[in-house]
């Protein structure tokens, strides 16, 4: 997924067969990563974990199973 922090809106779109997540949060002290995890949990009812790209705009996520 490609993350675009510091946007005017929080929105998930598909662009060129790739997911792009616009976030209002700034990319400082993990704020954008926290907002991304909250977005997936609240809006899509998915628990996710960042497995690659914590300091990058391009991230690989793992969808966690609910117990």
C-alpha positions in Angstrom: 0.0 0.0 0.0 1.2 3.5 -0.7 0.6 6.0 2.1 0.3 9.8 1.5 0.5 11.5 4.8 -0.4 15.1 5.6 -3.4 15.1 3.2 -6.5 17.1 3.5 -8.6 13.9 3.9 -8.3 10.3 5.1 -9.4 8.1 2.2 -8.4 4.8 0.7 -8.5 4.6 -3.1 -7.3 2.2 -5.8 -5.1 3.8 -8.4 -3.2 1.9 -11.2 -4.1 -1.5 -9.6 -2.5 -0.4 -6.3 -4.0 0.8 -3.0 -3.3 4.3 -1.9 -4.2 5.6 1.5 -4.4 9.4 2.1 -4.0 10.3 5.7 -4.4 13.6 7.6 -1.7 12.7 10.1 1.8 14.0 9.7 4.7 11.5 9.2 6.3 12.3 12.6 6.8 10.0 15.6 4.7 7.2 14.0 1.5 9.3 13.8 0.7 8.4 10.2 1.3 4.7 10.9 -1.0 4.9 14.0 -3.7 6.6 11.9 -3.4 4.0 9.2 -3.8 1.1 11.7 -6.9 2.8 13.2 -8.4 3.5 9.8 -8.2 -0.2 8.8 -9.7 -1.2 12.2 -12.5 1.3 12.3 -13.5 1.6 8.7 -12.8 -1.8 7.3 -13.0 -3.9 10.5 -9.5 -5.3 9.9 -6.6 -5.6 12.2 -3.3 -4.9 10.4 0.3 -4.9 11.2 3.1 -3.1 9.3 5.6 -5.8 8.4 7.7 -3.7 6.0 8.1 0.1 5.4 7.5 1.6 8.8 9.7 4.6 7.8 8.6 4.6 4.1 5.5 5.7 2.2 5.4 2.2 0.6 4.3 -0.4 3.2 3.6 -4.1 3.3 0.7 -4.9 5.7 -0.3 -8.2 7.3 -4.0 -8.7 7.9 -4.3 -10.3 11.4 -7.0 -12.9 12.2 -9.6 -12.0 14.8 -9.7 -14.4 17.7 
